[in-house]
Amino acid sequence: MSESKILTPEEIARLQAHVLAMLKEFDRVCRAHGIVYTISNGTLLGAIRHKGFIPWDDDGDISMMREEYERFRAVAHELDPSVCFFQDHYNDPPYRWGYGKLRRTGTTYIRTGQEHMTFKTGVAIDIFPMDDIPRGFVGQALQNLYCICLRKVLWSEVGKMDQRAGALKRAWFALLAHVPADVMFRRIEAMAKRSSNRDDGRRVRALMYRPWGRMNKENGVPDWYGLLKSWHLDVVDYEFEDTVLMGSRDYDAHLRYMYGKDYMTPLPPEQRVAKSPCSTAEF
């Protein structure tokens, strides 16, 4: 495994300029078709706390209801190819994650430990489809266990080469890697078909990512697995650098769920580091 590259402040600034260009292009296509999204995670936090990027952030995050995500996939070809392109397993089969990305055209950004993977790389924005989850906690927990199993199979092509893991774990991932990725994606599709924009009291989550609600210890157990649909459907414009982007109207509840009540307080200096370690970065 290659060593991670430490990006300088100047490199972070250049990277963020690329992310901003992609955010603008994504927003342009979505507004042209009436597609609703919300900036999320650190990108929403940055909009509220910094009116733009968190200074040390190295990517962008968008979440959108499954219906809106599929509408965007259908028009993603309208993105200016000189700016960015949309990537998922269906248009780039070696790509094995259960959510899409925008990739900045003409850049290279290879995550540490993924040097052997053959999918397209580049400075990225994660686009998370949000799917309905069961109403009860037991059903949510069981669904989460199922999602973990699917994710482990999809991750296996990376895990089998992870030199930080023991030989037994790498052997286990090597065995899982024999399961065709298409089988996993069909199972994800089956769950996704149950989702809708109808705000019927169900909560939603990105199925192929660990539950965001479990990352914040302030959340009670019943709220671990799902975000409110309204955070993804009731949106307003927020200032972000030199543009405006869609974000949850109830940003306070959204950010408290993600980061706790002190979300407006920046991390201690020693924790202000990029979250996506890379071995190669050319942009």
GIMOCOR-V150450 format. One record per residue. RES is the residue in one small letter. SS is DSSP state (~ for helix, > for strand, _ for the rest). D_LAST is the distance of its C-alpha to the last C-alpha in Angstrom with 1 decimal. Layout:
BEGIN
res->{RES RES}
ss->{SS SS}
d_last->{D_LAST D_LAST}
END
This chain:
BEGIN
res->{m s e s k i l t p e e i a r l q a h v l a m l k e f d r v c r a h g i v y t i s n g t l l g a i r h k g f i p w d d d g d i s m m r e e y e r f r a v a h e l d p s v c f f q d h y n d p p y r w g y g k l r r t g t t y i r t g q e h m t f k t g v a i d i f p m d d i p r g f v g q a l q n l y c i c l r k v l w s e v g k m d q r a g a l k r a w f a l l a h v p a d v m f r r i e a m a k r s s n r d d g r r v r a l m y r p w g r m n k e n g v p d w y g l l k s w h l d v v d y e f e d t v l m g s r d y d a h l r y m y g k d y m t p l p p e q r v a k s p c s t a e f}
ss->{_ _ _ _ > _ _ _ ~ ~ ~ ~ ~ ~ ~ ~ ~ ~ ~ ~ ~ ~ ~ ~ ~ ~ ~ ~ ~ ~ ~ ~ _ _ _ _ _ > > _ ~ ~ ~ ~ ~ ~ ~ ~ ~ ~ _ _ _ _ _ _ _ _ _ > > > > > > ~ ~ ~ ~ ~ ~ ~ ~ ~ ~ ~ ~ ~ _ _ _ _ _ > > > > _ _ _ _ _ _ _ _ _ _ _ _ > > > > > _ _ _ > > > > _ _ _ _ _ _ _ _ _ _ _ _ > > > > > > > > > _ _ _ _ ~ ~ ~ ~ ~ ~ ~ ~ ~ ~ ~ ~ ~ ~ ~ ~ ~ ~ ~ ~ ~ ~ ~ _ _ _ _ _ _ _ ~ ~ ~ ~ ~ ~ ~ ~ ~ ~ _ _ _ _ ~ ~ ~ ~ ~ ~ ~ ~ ~ ~ ~ ~ _ _ _ _ _ _ _ _ _ _ > > > _ _ _ _ _ _ ~ ~ ~ ~ _ _ _ _ _ ~ ~ ~ _ _ _ > > _ ~ ~ ~ ~ _ > > > > > > _ _ > > > > > > _ _ ~ ~ ~ ~ ~ ~ ~ ~ ~ _ _ _ _ _ _ _ _ _ ~ ~ ~ _ _ _ _ _ _ > > > > > _}
d_last->{21.9 19.0 18.6 16.3 13.6 14.4 11.6 13.0 14.0 11.7 8.6 10.4 11.0 7.6 7.1 10.6 10.2 8.3 11.1 13.6 13.0 13.6 16.6 18.1 18.0 19.4 22.0 22.9 23.8 25.7 27.7 28.6 30.2 31.5 29.5 29.6 26.9 26.3 23.3 24.1 23.8 21.5 20.4 24.1 24.9 22.3 23.8 27.3 26.8 24.1 24.1 20.4 18.0 19.5 17.9 16.7 15.8 12.5 13.2 15.8 19.3 21.7 25.1 27.6 31.0 31.3 33.0 30.2 27.5 29.5 29.9 26.1 25.6 28.2 26.4 22.7 22.9 23.1 19.5 17.9 16.1 13.8 12.6 13.0 15.5 17.9 18.3 21.5 23.9 25.8 23.1 21.3 24.3 22.6 21.0 23.6 23.1 25.6 23.4 20.7 17.1 14.9 11.7 9.0 9.5 7.4 4.8 6.5 8.0 11.6 14.2 16.6 19.6 18.2 17.1 20.1 19.5 19.0 17.7 14.5 11.4 8.3 7.8 11.5 14.7 17.9 20.9 24.1 27.4 30.3 33.5 37.1 38.5 42.2 44.3 45.8 44.2 45.6 44.1 40.7 40.9 41.9 39.2 36.7 38.1 37.7 34.1 33.5 35.0 32.9 29.6 30.8 31.3 27.9 26.3 28.5 26.2 24.0 27.1 28.9 26.4 26.0 27.5 28.0 30.6 34.0 35.2 37.3 34.5 32.3 35.3 35.8 32.3 32.8 35.9 34.2 31.6 34.5 34.8 33.1 30.3 31.9 35.0 33.0 31.4 34.9 36.1 33.3 34.2 37.9 37.1 34.9 37.8 39.8 37.5 38.0 37.3 40.9 41.0 43.9 43.5 41.3 38.1 34.8 32.0 28.9 30.9 28.2 27.0 29.2 31.4 29.8 33.4 34.0 31.2 33.2 36.6 38.1 38.3 41.7 42.1 42.9 39.5 37.3 36.2 35.6 34.3 36.4 35.9 36.5 33.3 31.5 34.0 35.1 32.1 31.7 29.0 27.3 25.5 21.8 20.0 21.0 22.0 24.3 23.8 26.6 27.7 30.9 33.8 35.1 32.0 34.2 35.6 32.3 30.7 33.9 33.8 30.2 30.4 34.0 36.0 34.1 30.8 30.7 30.8 27.4 27.1 28.4 25.9 25.8 24.6 21.7 19.0 16.0 17.7 15.3 15.2 12.7 13.3 10.0 6.5 3.8 0.0}
END
